[in-house]
Amino acid sequence: MTAPIVTRFAPSPTGFLHIGGARTALFNWLYARGRGGKMLLRIEDTDRERSTEPAIGAILDGLKWLGIEWDGETVYQFARAPRHREVAEQLLAAGKAYRCYATAEELTQMREQARAEGRAKLYDGRWRDRDPSEAPASMKPTIRLKAPLTGETVIEDQVQGRVVWQNENLDDLVLLRSDGNPTYMLAVVVDDHDMGVTHVIRGDDHLINAARQKQIYDALGWDTPSMSHIPLIHGPDGSKLSKRHGALGVDAYRARGYLPAAVRNYLVRLGWSHGDQEIFSTQEMIELFDLPAIGRSAARFDFAKLENLNGHYIRSSDDETLAAAFEDVLDYSPAGDAIKAKLTPTTRAQLLLAMPGLKERAKTLLELVDSAGYLFADRPLALEPKAAAILTPETRQLLGRLKEALAAVEPWTAEATEAAVRTFAEQRELKLGAIAQPLRVALTGRTTSPGIFDVLAVIGRSECLERLADQAQLKV
């Protein structure tokens, strides 16, 4: 019987959960879920100066918002330092590690000499077989791995294929610093082993770490997990992803009005594909995702593609779900506070009624909030400059007469108001647009809106007639 699949997401809490980290978490989650396994979460907080509680909170919140659920309790790496030290001492006792008393000056000199000679190996192993009695009495040593000097270290990577390093080019890496703190390399190996991790899925910037960690696994006689190193995400121009490209925290995507389902769908397609399929339900992702299908070249981030995908998810969402998402994003909208102050059972019902028209043109929730502004606007409406130009003295006079015609409409529905407006235009031998556009401006303050007859129906008779009166010149 094969062991259950166990993956892990192991971010460092030195900042927000960035988009590359979110994709790594998603890939780990999908791989585990698709095979009945578990995904564990480990916070690698050993950098005490840069690890912060707000960053930890941002990572946990970001994962929850994306709908990525981890199994079991969150593991905090720093709390496991005694266990890491125990393993380092175990390697020391087995002759697989040694105490190194090289000074900072000696290490600098070694690095400079190695670089001058074009050697990848920076540490010369001078304390590898030296008698510790020769060490300065007051100096605290580091503990280094006694790495193999010849042969190869090999990783059979599920994404990168077979990756080989010549051992003669690899240093005896430090396991414990002179202050007794474990290094990242040691901590990761011990934690992955103790947590039962079977598959390590991470960015390919960790590929060189895989060689170092494989040597630690071998020295301890532990099985090395399956490795998969995913290419990083680049900007549209092929350069390293920057903030202008989209290297933002997951919280920024939430604040910009993206739906978590759309972000998940976009991320899964960054480097992975299944034929030409672009839209995936979460269940489809779980069933179809596999590591060998990940490409080896860097994925390119494209905001326009994300926006279009988000627009698809907005249009596909049911109105009640979208109304709830609308309220969730108000904290991030310039108009959010004003709208929140006007949320009542009546305006919520109007929002729900307006949603089919609103969601047709919105690509983000912020655009949805903006286009719904007419529902919550104060009278008299503030007109956009372009819209104000449409309300000439002639069109204002026309609106006054239209108000009188609409006052007689019964019942007040989109169909009935449309019939009344069409009749009004025909009687005056005007095109419908000559009436509809001033009407739109009077009711919304803008030149664009959902269908004008839907707007009439949503706002209601009383409010519509009052808005028309505000803008009309009733005297002929």
C-alpha beads as a LAMMPS data file, in Angstrom:
LAMMPS data file: protein, C-alpha beads

476 atoms
475 bonds

1 atom types
1 bond types

-500.0 500.0 xlo xhi
-500.0 500.0 ylo yhi
-500.0 500.0 zlo zhi

Masses

1 110.0

Atoms # bond

1 1 1 0.000 0.000 0.000
2 1 1 1.470 3.378 -1.017
3 1 1 1.842 6.096 1.602
4 1 1 -0.713 8.930 1.430
5 1 1 0.376 12.050 -0.433
6 1 1 1.455 14.899 1.857
7 1 1 2.401 18.297 0.397
8 1 1 3.230 21.487 2.230
9 1 1 3.202 25.220 1.671
10 1 1 6.018 26.871 3.611
11 1 1 6.084 30.678 3.273
12 1 1 8.424 33.037 5.113
13 1 1 6.372 35.701 6.925
14 1 1 8.536 38.647 5.937
15 1 1 5.773 40.312 3.897
16 1 1 2.417 39.671 2.264
17 1 1 1.400 36.465 0.492
18 1 1 2.600 37.428 -2.991
19 1 1 1.040 36.072 -6.147
20 1 1 3.856 33.585 -6.817
21 1 1 3.467 32.153 -3.325
22 1 1 -0.287 31.915 -3.821
23 1 1 0.264 29.870 -7.004
24 1 1 2.692 27.565 -5.167
25 1 1 0.107 27.060 -2.417
26 1 1 -2.578 26.361 -5.011
27 1 1 -0.437 23.773 -6.837
28 1 1 0.351 22.003 -3.543
29 1 1 -3.316 22.057 -2.554
30 1 1 -4.581 20.764 -5.913
31 1 1 -2.003 17.978 -6.086
32 1 1 -2.853 16.743 -2.578
33 1 1 -6.632 17.104 -2.941
34 1 1 -6.668 15.331 -6.298
35 1 1 -5.019 12.264 -4.740
36 1 1 -6.853 12.060 -1.433
37 1 1 -3.839 13.484 0.404
38 1 1 -3.131 16.386 2.738
39 1 1 -1.596 19.815 2.356
40 1 1 0.158 21.122 5.446
41 1 1 1.080 24.716 6.263
42 1 1 4.423 25.645 7.796
43 1 1 5.379 29.226 8.589
44 1 1 9.154 29.509 8.176
45 1 1 9.692 32.231 10.760
46 1 1 13.338 31.598 11.613
47 1 1 14.344 35.090 10.410
48 1 1 13.338 36.737 13.676
49 1 1 14.145 40.272 12.582
50 1 1 11.983 40.191 9.467
51 1 1 9.204 37.768 10.478
52 1 1 6.163 39.678 11.734
53 1 1 2.735 38.840 13.136
54 1 1 0.965 41.075 10.557
55 1 1 2.739 39.167 7.776
56 1 1 1.645 35.831 9.267
57 1 1 -1.911 37.177 9.458
58 1 1 -1.754 38.341 5.820
59 1 1 -0.603 34.890 4.674
60 1 1 -3.353 33.062 6.570
61 1 1 -6.022 35.542 5.426
62 1 1 -4.804 35.370 1.820
63 1 1 -5.013 31.570 1.747
64 1 1 -8.494 31.612 3.308
65 1 1 -9.713 34.244 0.839
66 1 1 -8.436 32.122 -2.070
67 1 1 -10.283 29.112 -0.651
68 1 1 -7.086 27.125 -0.048
69 1 1 -7.588 25.087 3.109
70 1 1 -4.693 23.361 4.825
71 1 1 -4.878 20.264 6.999
72 1 1 -4.054 20.121 10.692
73 1 1 -2.442 22.803 12.842
74 1 1 -0.121 25.406 11.354
75 1 1 3.510 24.531 12.113
76 1 1 5.868 27.357 13.144
77 1 1 9.455 26.564 12.244
78 1 1 11.153 28.685 14.917
79 1 1 9.392 26.734 17.681
80 1 1 11.074 23.558 16.388
81 1 1 14.653 24.868 16.771
82 1 1 15.482 22.406 19.630
83 1 1 14.595 19.506 17.295
84 1 1 16.792 20.967 14.530
85 1 1 19.718 21.262 16.967
86 1 1 19.170 17.677 18.078
87 1 1 19.509 16.444 14.474
88 1 1 22.686 18.508 13.953
89 1 1 24.204 16.928 17.068
90 1 1 23.112 13.511 15.791
91 1 1 25.024 14.108 12.538
92 1 1 28.029 15.316 14.522
93 1 1 28.024 12.179 16.675
94 1 1 27.776 9.967 13.568
95 1 1 30.802 11.660 11.968
96 1 1 28.573 13.098 9.217
97 1 1 29.172 16.689 10.365
98 1 1 31.991 18.626 12.021
99 1 1 32.718 21.782 13.994
100 1 1 34.139 24.624 11.936
101 1 1 36.145 27.405 13.601
102 1 1 36.840 29.510 10.502
103 1 1 36.722 33.219 11.305
104 1 1 34.669 35.770 9.372
105 1 1 37.888 37.141 7.881
106 1 1 38.986 33.668 6.747
107 1 1 35.599 33.007 5.168
108 1 1 35.714 36.315 3.293
109 1 1 39.199 35.493 2.031
110 1 1 38.076 32.017 0.894
111 1 1 35.098 33.477 -1.005
112 1 1 37.215 36.118 -2.710
113 1 1 39.852 33.570 -3.735
114 1 1 37.256 31.118 -5.047
115 1 1 35.591 33.816 -7.126
116 1 1 38.924 35.010 -8.458
117 1 1 39.667 31.432 -9.557
118 1 1 36.172 30.924 -10.977
119 1 1 35.272 28.163 -8.511
120 1 1 31.672 27.583 -7.392
121 1 1 32.811 26.037 -4.116
122 1 1 33.448 28.914 -1.707
123 1 1 34.447 27.097 1.508
124 1 1 37.698 25.150 1.353
125 1 1 36.869 22.568 4.045
126 1 1 39.828 23.534 6.240
127 1 1 38.190 22.286 9.469
128 1 1 36.739 19.125 7.921
129 1 1 39.437 16.817 9.297
130 1 1 41.266 19.180 11.626
131 1 1 41.636 18.559 15.345
132 1 1 39.257 20.855 17.279
133 1 1 42.018 21.274 19.910
134 1 1 43.668 23.654 17.430
135 1 1 40.685 26.017 17.638
136 1 1 40.825 29.373 19.470
137 1 1 39.579 28.801 23.030
138 1 1 36.985 31.562 23.059
139 1 1 35.494 30.925 19.617
140 1 1 32.099 29.311 19.153
141 1 1 32.056 27.021 16.109
142 1 1 29.471 26.446 13.422
143 1 1 28.493 22.871 12.610
144 1 1 28.937 21.931 8.948
145 1 1 27.748 18.925 6.984
146 1 1 30.544 16.616 5.841
147 1 1 29.313 16.565 2.250
148 1 1 30.585 14.005 -0.280
149 1 1 33.669 15.253 -2.130
150 1 1 33.235 13.157 -5.272
151 1 1 30.400 11.737 -7.338
152 1 1 27.067 13.390 -8.100
153 1 1 23.973 14.601 -6.285
154 1 1 20.896 13.877 -8.404
155 1 1 17.282 15.017 -8.189
156 1 1 14.617 13.396 -10.376
157 1 1 12.403 16.466 -10.587
158 1 1 8.805 16.040 -11.799
159 1 1 8.934 19.401 -13.580
160 1 1 12.608 19.993 -14.387
161 1 1 13.493 16.374 -15.168
162 1 1 16.796 14.860 -14.034
163 1 1 19.023 17.519 -12.422
164 1 1 22.647 16.650 -11.620
165 1 1 25.260 18.484 -9.512
166 1 1 28.929 17.517 -9.274
167 1 1 29.713 17.129 -5.571
168 1 1 33.141 18.684 -6.022
169 1 1 31.325 21.999 -6.657
170 1 1 29.184 21.898 -3.509
171 1 1 30.301 23.289 -0.137
172 1 1 30.131 21.685 3.285
173 1 1 27.071 23.701 4.197
174 1 1 26.465 25.141 7.672
175 1 1 23.822 23.284 9.696
176 1 1 24.087 25.212 12.963
177 1 1 25.364 28.765 13.246
178 1 1 27.844 29.739 15.945
179 1 1 24.964 31.115 18.058
180 1 1 23.328 27.663 18.021
181 1 1 20.561 28.644 15.602
182 1 1 19.803 26.135 12.834
183 1 1 20.109 27.196 9.216
184 1 1 17.215 27.210 6.778
185 1 1 18.631 24.160 4.956
186 1 1 18.669 21.970 8.047
187 1 1 15.315 23.221 9.375
188 1 1 13.514 22.513 6.084
189 1 1 14.819 18.950 5.845
190 1 1 14.000 18.090 9.467
191 1 1 10.555 19.666 9.287
192 1 1 9.618 18.019 5.983
193 1 1 10.763 14.640 7.348
194 1 1 8.982 15.005 10.689
195 1 1 5.789 16.264 9.024
196 1 1 5.752 13.255 6.686
197 1 1 5.986 15.367 3.531
198 1 1 6.086 13.128 0.448
199 1 1 6.094 15.822 -2.265
200 1 1 7.919 19.150 -2.212
201 1 1 6.400 21.558 -4.770
202 1 1 8.024 25.013 -4.824
203 1 1 9.544 27.701 -7.043
204 1 1 12.590 26.873 -9.137
205 1 1 14.587 29.507 -7.252
206 1 1 14.881 26.692 -4.664
207 1 1 16.443 24.254 -7.133
208 1 1 20.005 24.725 -5.838
209 1 1 18.625 24.195 -2.315
210 1 1 17.385 20.790 -3.449
211 1 1 20.984 19.634 -3.956
212 1 1 22.016 20.792 -0.480
213 1 1 18.949 19.281 1.132
214 1 1 19.371 15.967 -0.705
215 1 1 22.851 15.695 0.848
216 1 1 21.355 16.229 4.328
217 1 1 18.691 13.566 3.659
218 1 1 21.375 11.151 2.515
219 1 1 23.572 11.829 5.554
220 1 1 20.619 11.114 7.839
221 1 1 19.541 8.006 5.919
222 1 1 16.097 9.489 5.308
223 1 1 14.041 9.164 2.123
224 1 1 14.084 12.317 0.001
225 1 1 10.600 13.559 -0.930
226 1 1 9.592 13.793 -4.567
227 1 1 10.711 17.205 -5.833
228 1 1 8.951 19.544 -8.269
229 1 1 10.415 22.971 -8.962
230 1 1 8.009 25.329 -10.730
231 1 1 9.297 28.091 -13.034
232 1 1 8.819 31.571 -11.634
233 1 1 6.265 34.092 -12.902
234 1 1 7.561 36.874 -15.154
235 1 1 5.981 40.078 -16.370
236 1 1 4.361 40.332 -19.826
237 1 1 7.694 41.546 -21.237
238 1 1 9.534 38.469 -19.956
239 1 1 11.403 40.327 -17.221
240 1 1 11.294 39.472 -13.521
241 1 1 7.835 40.105 -12.079
242 1 1 7.612 43.542 -10.462
243 1 1 4.813 45.458 -8.771
244 1 1 3.848 47.148 -12.029
245 1 1 3.435 43.679 -13.587
246 1 1 1.377 42.198 -10.763
247 1 1 3.868 41.182 -8.051
248 1 1 1.389 42.238 -5.420
249 1 1 0.032 40.633 -2.307
250 1 1 -3.124 38.565 -2.580
251 1 1 -4.774 41.238 -0.423
252 1 1 -4.148 43.752 -3.233
253 1 1 -6.086 41.605 -5.711
254 1 1 -8.926 41.423 -3.239
255 1 1 -8.796 45.210 -2.826
256 1 1 -8.852 45.672 -6.607
257 1 1 -12.115 43.768 -6.822
258 1 1 -11.096 40.363 -8.131
259 1 1 -13.108 37.282 -7.197
260 1 1 -11.172 34.479 -5.465
261 1 1 -12.503 31.905 -7.951
262 1 1 -11.186 34.007 -10.854
263 1 1 -7.769 34.450 -9.225
264 1 1 -7.586 30.679 -8.577
265 1 1 -8.484 29.954 -12.198
266 1 1 -5.943 32.482 -13.459
267 1 1 -3.162 31.149 -11.229
268 1 1 -3.697 27.513 -12.183
269 1 1 -3.164 28.440 -15.839
270 1 1 0.137 30.221 -15.088
271 1 1 2.501 27.477 -16.162
272 1 1 0.025 24.575 -16.262
273 1 1 -2.388 23.659 -19.026
274 1 1 -4.946 21.055 -19.968
275 1 1 -5.390 21.229 -23.723
276 1 1 -6.878 24.582 -24.725
277 1 1 -9.216 24.792 -21.745
278 1 1 -9.177 28.205 -20.061
279 1 1 -12.075 28.056 -17.585
280 1 1 -11.885 25.480 -14.789
281 1 1 -14.209 24.844 -11.888
282 1 1 -12.379 24.070 -8.653
283 1 1 -13.427 20.427 -8.968
284 1 1 -12.033 20.237 -12.494
285 1 1 -8.736 21.689 -11.297
286 1 1 -8.524 19.094 -8.527
287 1 1 -9.275 16.234 -10.924
288 1 1 -7.025 17.360 -13.802
289 1 1 -3.985 19.025 -12.204
290 1 1 -0.734 17.081 -12.440
291 1 1 2.912 18.044 -12.014
292 1 1 4.422 16.741 -15.299
293 1 1 2.001 19.029 -17.202
294 1 1 3.720 22.119 -15.763
295 1 1 5.932 23.805 -18.357
296 1 1 9.629 24.442 -17.731
297 1 1 9.662 28.026 -18.980
298 1 1 8.568 31.031 -16.920
299 1 1 4.873 31.897 -17.023
300 1 1 3.964 35.459 -18.007
301 1 1 1.563 37.512 -15.923
302 1 1 -1.071 39.359 -17.928
303 1 1 -3.403 41.749 -16.109
304 1 1 -5.703 42.117 -19.140
305 1 1 -6.237 38.354 -19.209
306 1 1 -6.952 38.297 -15.478
307 1 1 -9.479 41.131 -15.881
308 1 1 -11.256 39.356 -18.718
309 1 1 -11.380 36.141 -16.701
310 1 1 -12.681 38.043 -13.689
311 1 1 -15.380 39.583 -15.882
312 1 1 -16.423 36.078 -16.939
313 1 1 -16.707 35.001 -13.289
314 1 1 -18.692 38.129 -12.403
315 1 1 -21.160 37.472 -15.225
316 1 1 -21.396 33.790 -14.228
317 1 1 -22.029 34.502 -10.531
318 1 1 -25.559 34.373 -9.206
319 1 1 -26.920 37.762 -8.166
320 1 1 -27.131 37.015 -4.424
321 1 1 -23.489 35.880 -4.280
322 1 1 -22.420 38.956 -6.232
323 1 1 -24.411 41.267 -3.968
324 1 1 -22.562 39.825 -0.957
325 1 1 -19.205 40.260 -2.750
326 1 1 -20.271 43.836 -3.605
327 1 1 -20.662 44.635 0.101
328 1 1 -17.360 42.903 0.956
329 1 1 -15.387 45.127 -1.413
330 1 1 -16.878 48.442 -0.244
331 1 1 -13.987 48.966 2.186
332 1 1 -11.691 49.246 -0.834
333 1 1 -13.870 51.576 -2.934
334 1 1 -13.604 55.393 -2.864
335 1 1 -17.406 55.479 -2.702
336 1 1 -17.610 52.635 -0.183
337 1 1 -18.337 54.626 2.961
338 1 1 -21.082 56.655 1.296
339 1 1 -22.712 53.507 -0.071
340 1 1 -22.453 51.643 3.257
341 1 1 -24.301 54.507 4.945
342 1 1 -27.187 54.000 2.512
343 1 1 -27.464 50.224 2.627
344 1 1 -31.001 49.460 3.743
345 1 1 -33.391 46.603 2.974
346 1 1 -34.825 48.810 0.193
347 1 1 -31.485 49.683 -1.450
348 1 1 -30.276 46.090 -1.072
349 1 1 -33.404 44.908 -2.901
350 1 1 -32.761 47.508 -5.617
351 1 1 -29.149 46.347 -5.926
352 1 1 -30.294 42.755 -6.378
353 1 1 -32.812 43.867 -9.002
354 1 1 -30.123 45.882 -10.825
355 1 1 -27.463 43.168 -10.679
356 1 1 -28.241 41.429 -14.026
357 1 1 -27.613 44.722 -15.845
358 1 1 -24.672 45.827 -13.705
359 1 1 -22.645 42.652 -14.008
360 1 1 -22.760 42.521 -17.811
361 1 1 -20.077 45.200 -18.267
362 1 1 -18.042 45.019 -15.025
363 1 1 -14.642 43.319 -15.062
364 1 1 -13.964 43.872 -11.357
365 1 1 -16.082 44.321 -8.247
366 1 1 -14.815 47.918 -7.991
367 1 1 -16.227 48.595 -11.468
368 1 1 -19.459 46.985 -10.282
369 1 1 -19.568 49.302 -7.259
370 1 1 -18.822 52.306 -9.463
371 1 1 -21.542 51.479 -11.982
372 1 1 -24.057 50.903 -9.156
373 1 1 -23.391 54.400 -7.821
374 1 1 -26.614 55.765 -9.346
375 1 1 -28.643 53.606 -6.928
376 1 1 -27.145 55.354 -3.914
377 1 1 -26.658 58.865 -5.323
378 1 1 -27.810 62.011 -3.510
379 1 1 -30.222 64.376 -5.231
380 1 1 -29.675 66.478 -7.180
381 1 1 -27.255 64.161 -8.965
382 1 1 -23.711 65.345 -9.579
383 1 1 -23.220 65.096 -13.337
384 1 1 -20.011 63.959 -15.005
385 1 1 -18.686 66.767 -17.295
386 1 1 -19.369 64.736 -20.450
387 1 1 -22.889 64.004 -19.205
388 1 1 -23.607 67.615 -18.226
389 1 1 -22.847 68.704 -21.798
390 1 1 -25.775 66.606 -23.036
391 1 1 -28.296 68.513 -20.924
392 1 1 -28.779 71.569 -23.103
393 1 1 -31.729 73.907 -22.487
394 1 1 -33.578 72.020 -25.250
395 1 1 -32.975 68.559 -23.783
396 1 1 -33.859 69.774 -20.280
397 1 1 -37.170 71.059 -21.661
398 1 1 -37.699 67.700 -23.350
399 1 1 -37.073 65.905 -20.021
400 1 1 -39.773 68.033 -18.397
401 1 1 -42.314 66.848 -20.929
402 1 1 -41.075 63.255 -20.667
403 1 1 -41.596 63.418 -16.885
404 1 1 -45.251 64.249 -17.457
405 1 1 -45.612 61.313 -19.872
406 1 1 -43.917 58.895 -17.474
407 1 1 -46.021 60.014 -14.505
408 1 1 -48.998 58.339 -16.144
409 1 1 -47.290 54.943 -16.640
410 1 1 -48.985 52.067 -14.836
411 1 1 -47.680 49.539 -13.834
412 1 1 -44.097 50.843 -13.455
413 1 1 -42.060 48.186 -15.254
414 1 1 -39.177 48.211 -17.719
415 1 1 -41.548 47.147 -20.491
416 1 1 -44.197 49.789 -19.683
417 1 1 -41.701 52.634 -19.340
418 1 1 -39.996 51.604 -22.594
419 1 1 -43.325 51.672 -24.417
420 1 1 -44.041 55.149 -23.011
421 1 1 -40.633 56.538 -23.993
422 1 1 -40.864 55.068 -27.519
423 1 1 -44.330 56.592 -27.986
424 1 1 -43.043 59.940 -26.676
425 1 1 -40.167 59.871 -29.207
426 1 1 -42.405 58.842 -32.129
427 1 1 -44.902 61.622 -31.408
428 1 1 -42.065 64.141 -31.709
429 1 1 -40.444 62.361 -34.683
430 1 1 -37.272 61.820 -32.662
431 1 1 -34.966 58.830 -32.605
432 1 1 -35.066 56.831 -29.394
433 1 1 -31.438 57.751 -28.639
434 1 1 -32.284 61.458 -28.648
435 1 1 -34.525 60.765 -25.653
436 1 1 -32.729 57.832 -24.018
437 1 1 -29.357 59.549 -23.605
438 1 1 -30.619 62.717 -21.803
439 1 1 -32.853 60.418 -19.738
440 1 1 -29.798 58.319 -18.784
441 1 1 -27.887 61.432 -17.734
442 1 1 -30.796 62.718 -15.656
443 1 1 -31.230 59.390 -13.845
444 1 1 -27.576 58.323 -13.390
445 1 1 -25.420 61.437 -13.903
446 1 1 -23.444 59.520 -16.564
447 1 1 -23.369 58.809 -20.275
448 1 1 -23.100 55.035 -19.718
449 1 1 -25.224 52.774 -17.545
450 1 1 -27.073 49.484 -17.643
451 1 1 -30.107 49.429 -19.956
452 1 1 -32.020 52.657 -19.333
453 1 1 -35.388 50.932 -18.958
454 1 1 -33.919 48.560 -16.396
455 1 1 -32.609 51.657 -14.575
456 1 1 -36.124 53.154 -14.576
457 1 1 -37.576 49.922 -13.172
458 1 1 -34.896 49.562 -10.474
459 1 1 -34.984 53.150 -9.201
460 1 1 -38.770 53.223 -9.061
461 1 1 -41.434 55.757 -10.124
462 1 1 -41.093 58.311 -7.342
463 1 1 -37.294 58.590 -7.417
464 1 1 -37.217 58.678 -11.240
465 1 1 -39.750 61.498 -11.465
466 1 1 -37.909 63.491 -8.789
467 1 1 -34.559 63.083 -10.562
468 1 1 -36.156 64.173 -13.819
469 1 1 -37.646 67.213 -12.119
470 1 1 -34.196 68.136 -10.768
471 1 1 -32.751 68.299 -14.285
472 1 1 -35.734 69.457 -16.346
473 1 1 -36.661 72.995 -17.283
474 1 1 -40.370 72.730 -16.772
475 1 1 -41.233 76.185 -18.112
476 1 1 -41.696 76.283 -21.894

Bonds

1 1 1 2
2 1 2 3
3 1 3 4
4 1 4 5
5 1 5 6
6 1 6 7
7 1 7 8
8 1 8 9
9 1 9 10
10 1 10 11
11 1 11 12
12 1 12 13
13 1 13 14
14 1 14 15
15 1 15 16
16 1 16 17
17 1 17 18
18 1 18 19
19 1 19 20
20 1 20 21
21 1 21 22
22 1 22 23
23 1 23 24
24 1 24 25
25 1 25 26
26 1 26 27
27 1 27 28
28 1 28 29
29 1 29 30
30 1 30 31
31 1 31 32
32 1 32 33
33 1 33 34
34 1 34 35
35 1 35 36
36 1 36 37
37 1 37 38
38 1 38 39
39 1 39 40
40 1 40 41
41 1 41 42
42 1 42 43
43 1 43 44
44 1 44 45
45 1 45 46
46 1 46 47
47 1 47 48
48 1 48 49
49 1 49 50
50 1 50 51
51 1 51 52
52 1 52 53
53 1 53 54
54 1 54 55
55 1 55 56
56 1 56 57
57 1 57 58
58 1 58 59
59 1 59 60
60 1 60 61
61 1 61 62
62 1 62 63
63 1 63 64
64 1 64 65
65 1 65 66
66 1 66 67
67 1 67 68
68 1 68 69
69 1 69 70
70 1 70 71
71 1 71 72
72 1 72 73
73 1 73 74
74 1 74 75
75 1 75 76
76 1 76 77
77 1 77 78
78 1 78 79
79 1 79 80
80 1 80 81
81 1 81 82
82 1 82 83
83 1 83 84
84 1 84 85
85 1 85 86
86 1 86 87
87 1 87 88
88 1 88 89
89 1 89 90
90 1 90 91
91 1 91 92
92 1 92 93
93 1 93 94
94 1 94 95
95 1 95 96
96 1 96 97
97 1 97 98
98 1 98 99
99 1 99 100
100 1 100 101
101 1 101 102
102 1 102 103
103 1 103 104
104 1 104 105
105 1 105 106
106 1 106 107
107 1 107 108
108 1 108 109
109 1 109 110
110 1 110 111
111 1 111 112
112 1 112 113
113 1 113 114
114 1 114 115
115 1 115 116
116 1 116 117
117 1 117 118
118 1 118 119
119 1 119 120
120 1 120 121
121 1 121 122
122 1 122 123
123 1 123 124
124 1 124 125
125 1 125 126
126 1 126 127
127 1 127 128
128 1 128 129
129 1 129 130
130 1 130 131
131 1 131 132
132 1 132 133
133 1 133 134
134 1 134 135
135 1 135 136
136 1 136 137
137 1 137 138
138 1 138 139
139 1 139 140
140 1 140 141
141 1 141 142
142 1 142 143
143 1 143 144
144 1 144 145
145 1 145 146
146 1 146 147
147 1 147 148
148 1 148 149
149 1 149 150
150 1 150 151
151 1 151 152
152 1 152 153
153 1 153 154
154 1 154 155
155 1 155 156
156 1 156 157
157 1 157 158
158 1 158 159
159 1 159 160
160 1 160 161
161 1 161 162
162 1 162 163
163 1 163 164
164 1 164 165
165 1 165 166
166 1 166 167
167 1 167 168
168 1 168 169
169 1 169 170
170 1 170 171
171 1 171 172
172 1 172 173
173 1 173 174
174 1 174 175
175 1 175 176
176 1 176 177
177 1 177 178
178 1 178 179
179 1 179 180
180 1 180 181
181 1 181 182
182 1 182 183
183 1 183 184
184 1 184 185
185 1 185 186
186 1 186 187
187 1 187 188
188 1 188 189
189 1 189 190
190 1 190 191
191 1 191 192
192 1 192 193
193 1 193 194
194 1 194 195
195 1 195 196
196 1 196 197
197 1 197 198
198 1 198 199
199 1 199 200
200 1 200 201
201 1 201 202
202 1 202 203
203 1 203 204
204 1 204 205
205 1 205 206
206 1 206 207
207 1 207 208
208 1 208 209
209 1 209 210
210 1 210 211
211 1 211 212
212 1 212 213
213 1 213 214
214 1 214 215
215 1 215 216
216 1 216 217
217 1 217 218
218 1 218 219
219 1 219 220
220 1 220 221
221 1 221 222
222 1 222 223
223 1 223 224
224 1 224 225
225 1 225 226
226 1 226 227
227 1 227 228
228 1 228 229
229 1 229 230
230 1 230 231
231 1 231 232
232 1 232 233
233 1 233 234
234 1 234 235
235 1 235 236
236 1 236 237
237 1 237 238
238 1 238 239
239 1 239 240
240 1 240 241
241 1 241 242
242 1 242 243
243 1 243 244
244 1 244 245
245 1 245 246
246 1 246 247
247 1 247 248
248 1 248 249
249 1 249 250
250 1 250 251
251 1 251 252
252 1 252 253
253 1 253 254
254 1 254 255
255 1 255 256
256 1 256 257
257 1 257 258
258 1 258 259
259 1 259 260
260 1 260 261
261 1 261 262
262 1 262 263
263 1 263 264
264 1 264 265
265 1 265 266
266 1 266 267
267 1 267 268
268 1 268 269
269 1 269 270
270 1 270 271
271 1 271 272
272 1 272 273
273 1 273 274
274 1 274 275
275 1 275 276
276 1 276 277
277 1 277 278
278 1 278 279
279 1 279 280
280 1 280 281
281 1 281 282
282 1 282 283
283 1 283 284
284 1 284 285
285 1 285 286
286 1 286 287
287 1 287 288
288 1 288 289
289 1 289 290
290 1 290 291
291 1 291 292
292 1 292 293
293 1 293 294
294 1 294 295
295 1 295 296
296 1 296 297
297 1 297 298
298 1 298 299
299 1 299 300
300 1 300 301
301 1 301 302
302 1 302 303
303 1 303 304
304 1 304 305
305 1 305 306
306 1 306 307
307 1 307 308
308 1 308 309
309 1 309 310
310 1 310 311
311 1 311 312
312 1 312 313
313 1 313 314
314 1 314 315
315 1 315 316
316 1 316 317
317 1 317 318
318 1 318 319
319 1 319 320
320 1 320 321
321 1 321 322
322 1 322 323
323 1 323 324
324 1 324 325
325 1 325 326
326 1 326 327
327 1 327 328
328 1 328 329
329 1 329 330
330 1 330 331
331 1 331 332
332 1 332 333
333 1 333 334
334 1 334 335
335 1 335 336
336 1 336 337
337 1 337 338
338 1 338 339
339 1 339 340
340 1 340 341
341 1 341 342
342 1 342 343
343 1 343 344
344 1 344 345
345 1 345 346
346 1 346 347
347 1 347 348
348 1 348 349
349 1 349 350
350 1 350 351
351 1 351 352
352 1 352 353
353 1 353 354
354 1 354 355
355 1 355 356
356 1 356 357
357 1 357 358
358 1 358 359
359 1 359 360
360 1 360 361
361 1 361 362
362 1 362 363
363 1 363 364
364 1 364 365
365 1 365 366
366 1 366 367
367 1 367 368
368 1 368 369
369 1 369 370
370 1 370 371
371 1 371 372
372 1 372 373
373 1 373 374
374 1 374 375
375 1 375 376
376 1 376 377
377 1 377 378
378 1 378 379
379 1 379 380
380 1 380 381
381 1 381 382
382 1 382 383
383 1 383 384
384 1 384 385
385 1 385 386
386 1 386 387
387 1 387 388
388 1 388 389
389 1 389 390
390 1 390 391
391 1 391 392
392 1 392 393
393 1 393 394
394 1 394 395
395 1 395 396
396 1 396 397
397 1 397 398
398 1 398 399
399 1 399 400
400 1 400 401
401 1 401 402
402 1 402 403
403 1 403 404
404 1 404 405
405 1 405 406
406 1 406 407
407 1 407 408
408 1 408 409
409 1 409 410
410 1 410 411
411 1 411 412
412 1 412 413
413 1 413 414
414 1 414 415
415 1 415 416
416 1 416 417
417 1 417 418
418 1 418 419
419 1 419 420
420 1 420 421
421 1 421 422
422 1 422 423
423 1 423 424
424 1 424 425
425 1 425 426
426 1 426 427
427 1 427 428
428 1 428 429
429 1 429 430
430 1 430 431
431 1 431 432
432 1 432 433
433 1 433 434
434 1 434 435
435 1 435 436
436 1 436 437
437 1 437 438
438 1 438 439
439 1 439 440
440 1 440 441
441 1 441 442
442 1 442 443
443 1 443 444
444 1 444 445
445 1 445 446
446 1 446 447
447 1 447 448
448 1 448 449
449 1 449 450
450 1 450 451
451 1 451 452
452 1 452 453
453 1 453 454
454 1 454 455
455 1 455 456
456 1 456 457
457 1 457 458
458 1 458 459
459 1 459 460
460 1 460 461
461 1 461 462
462 1 462 463
463 1 463 464
464 1 464 465
465 1 465 466
466 1 466 467
467 1 467 468
468 1 468 469
469 1 469 470
470 1 470 471
471 1 471 472
472 1 472 473
473 1 473 474
474 1 474 475
475 1 475 476
